[in-house]
Amino acid sequence: MEITTAARSLLEHKGRDIWTIAPGAMVLDAIHLMDEKNVGALPVMDGSKLVGIVSERDYMSKVMLKGKSSKETPVSDIMTRDVVTVSPDQNVSECMRIVSEHRIRHLPVVDDGQLLGIVSIGDLVKWTIATQRMTIEQLEAYINGGYSA
């Protein structure tokens, strides 16, 4: 089932709050911000330019498991630099394919170099389930004779 809702619509629905961190910030600051905002990743911004993304997974594998200090390690040392992004016009099905293909959980939505927001795999799954539920309800109404065109 192709879900054609654009990433732009998904961002409008979930809200466009974006919390970011600078590459020179310490990892501990990033972890505190992720905890405070209840997010699993932060875009790393150098001014208005997206230069990376840092996630809980980055922290676990590149700091904690290697015995580094989160107080003394800059975000730039552990961030993912080759950020996979989507345009606001790409649809939910395309976004699901991208996160699955790249094995990532957070997908920045970028338009003409400007970060518009982040779509998480949780957002995509929630939207997919809601769309499927609506389709099932419409089909049940049609079968039961209560569907009006």
C-alpha positions in Angstrom: 0.0 0.0 0.0 1.6 3.2 -1.2 1.1 6.1 1.3 1.3 9.3 -0.7 1.2 11.8 2.2 4.2 14.1 1.8 6.8 14.6 4.5 5.8 18.2 4.6 2.3 17.2 5.7 3.7 14.9 8.3 5.8 17.7 9.8 2.7 20.0 9.9 0.8 17.3 11.7 3.4 16.5 14.3 4.7 20.0 14.7 7.9 21.7 13.5 9.8 21.9 16.7 13.5 21.4 15.9 16.2 21.1 18.5 19.7 21.3 17.2 23.3 21.3 18.5 26.5 22.9 17.3 29.5 20.6 16.2 31.7 22.1 19.0 29.2 21.4 21.8 30.2 18.6 24.1 28.5 15.2 23.8 27.2 15.6 27.4 25.2 18.7 26.3 23.7 16.8 23.4 22.7 13.9 25.7 21.1 16.3 28.1 19.2 18.1 25.3 18.0 14.8 23.8 16.8 13.7 27.3 15.1 17.0 28.0 13.3 17.1 24.7 12.6 13.4 24.6 14.2 12.9 21.2 16.7 10.3 19.9 18.8 12.4 17.6 19.8 16.0 17.1 20.7 17.7 13.8 24.2 19.2 14.1 24.1 22.7 12.7 27.0 25.0 11.8 25.0 28.3 11.6 22.1 27.5 9.3 23.9 24.6 7.6 23.2 21.0 8.4 26.6 19.4 8.9 25.7 16.1 10.7 23.3 14.3 13.0 24.1 12.9 16.4 22.0 10.1 17.9 21.7 8.0 21.0 23.2 5.2 18.9 26.3 7.4 18.1 26.7 8.1 21.8 26.5 4.4 22.8 28.9 3.1 20.1 31.4 6.0 19.8 31.6 7.3 23.4 30.3 4.9 26.0 31.6 1.7 24.6 35.0 3.2 23.8 35.4 4.6 27.3 35.5 8.2 26.2 34.3 11.1 28.3 31.1 12.7 27.2 32.2 15.9 29.0 35.3 16.2 26.9 34.3 14.8 23.5 32.8 17.3 21.0 29.8 16.3 19.0 31.8 16.7 15.8 33.9 13.6 16.9 30.9 11.3 16.9 28.3 12.8 14.6 27.3 11.1 11.4 28.5 13.5 8.7 26.9 12.0 5.6 23.3 12.7 6.6 20.6 11.0 4.6 17.8 13.6 4.0 14.5 13.8 2.2 12.7 16.7 0.5 9.4 17.9 1.9 7.6 16.4 -1.2 8.8 12.9 -0.7 6.0 10.7 0.6 5.7 8.5 3.6 6.3 5.3 1.6 9.5 6.7 0.2 10.6 7.8 3.6 9.9 4.3 5.0 12.0 2.8 2.2 14.9 5.2 2.9 15.0 4.5 6.6 14.8 0.8 6.1 17.4 0.8 3.3 19.9 3.0 5.3 19.1 1.4 8.7 18.5 4.8 10.2 15.8 6.1 12.7 15.8 9.8 12.0 15.3 11.5 8.6 15.9 15.3 8.3 13.5 17.0 5.9 15.5 19.6 3.9 14.3 22.1 1.4 16.7 24.2 -0.6 19.4 23.7 2.1 17.1 24.7 4.9 16.2 22.1 7.7 12.4 22.0 8.0 12.2 19.2 10.6 12.9 15.6 11.3 10.7 12.6 10.7 11.5 9.6 12.9 10.7 6.0 12.1 8.1 6.2 14.9 6.4 9.1 13.1 6.3 7.0 9.8 5.0 3.9 11.5 2.3 5.9 13.4 1.2 7.6 10.1 1.2 4.2 8.3 -1.0 2.6 10.9 -3.4 5.5 11.0 -3.7 5.4 7.2 -4.3 1.7 7.1 -6.9 2.0 9.9 -8.7 4.7 8.0 -8.7 2.5 4.9 -10.1 -0.5 6.8 -12.9 1.7 8.3 -13.8 2.9 4.8 -13.9 -0.6 3.4 -16.0 -1.8 6.3 -18.4 1.1 5.8 -18.6 0.3 2.1 -19.2 -3.4 2.7 -21.9 -2.6 5.3 -23.6 -0.2 2.9 -22.9 2.9 4.8 -20.3 4.4 2.4 -21.3 7.6 0.8 -19.2 9.0 -2.1 
